[in-house]
Amino acid sequence: MTALTLPAAQLSQTLTTQRTLARRLVHRSALAEVFLTDFQSLDEKTFRAAAQLPPRHFYYSDHTGRLAMHDPLAVFESVRQMLLCAMHLQHDASADTKSITATASLEITDPRPLHTSGPLDLALLGTVELAKEYQGALSRVVHRVRVMVGEQQAGVITVDTAQRPGEVYEKLRMSHRTTMPPSSDTLPTRTDGAAPPPWLVGRAQAENVVLEDARTEQGALVARLRVPVAHASMFDHAQDHVPGPVMMEAARQACLLLAADRQGLSPAAFFLQYVQAEYLRFAELDADITVLTRRLPDPVDGGQWAEVAFVQQGEDVARMRVNLGSTVPAGDDDDAL
């Protein structure tokens, strides 16, 4: 398929999936990491985009789930790229503007459209829920994006970001440091910790595991974040902090590991249905980050709910609330290890 028609009847134009957008617009270095294929501003508060998820990807496709399914975090990455593109094309931000995420949420409202092993075309419908300016420039924006596969809605993503010029970002970046932050491309990958077996965190490849030295204490899972500075997808380009999506991946893996350890449940029986993230400060690359995960009572609609805190030098740098949805049909009790 090379064109996507949006479900809203008043939008007669199509979005193409014929080629990817320029890497600079989505802040990616490798062409293989660009999922966004088109972008259109509609008016001051609405915009739309198209994306295609690849049929195979060494990171996003590396799952042990029982059903062929595109990764919800690949969906999130497509929206993240859309919002970076919107920063420049919708909001006229300069090339050196930095987008700093305060909160982000992902909800897979219907996983069925993601159940395919082939390439998947997405139509992304974006709205500006809140916008604030400072000295004539956008300083904060809340976006809500509906993720469509054909006529079906697969999910909703909401992101609250601050927009800062490069020189302002540099000052902000040093607000909790006395030395310049290191760049990820100058750091070695740590190998001193013991990572869990990949299958216990829903992975087949060890290079995609981002936890180590995991243990349980009083019913909670305590682990250290394994920061994959050499990972070609999670660190597609040099960073001066741990990116938010890397911590989302760690939260997912921690929840799967906790379910396996405390309840004997197979990670293959779950997918990431919901995550709400709050980023409190920059997660530094040169200090350990502890991932603390506690299971929450399941609500009426089921799932595996947990709270995850990322602790660095005694302070929370991020907090997340996660729900793992079941990929196993009701009545199938073949989900024990």
Order of alpha helices (4+ residues) and beta strands (2+ residues): beta-beta-alpha-beta-beta-alpha-beta-beta-beta-beta-alpha-beta-beta-alpha-beta-beta-beta-beta
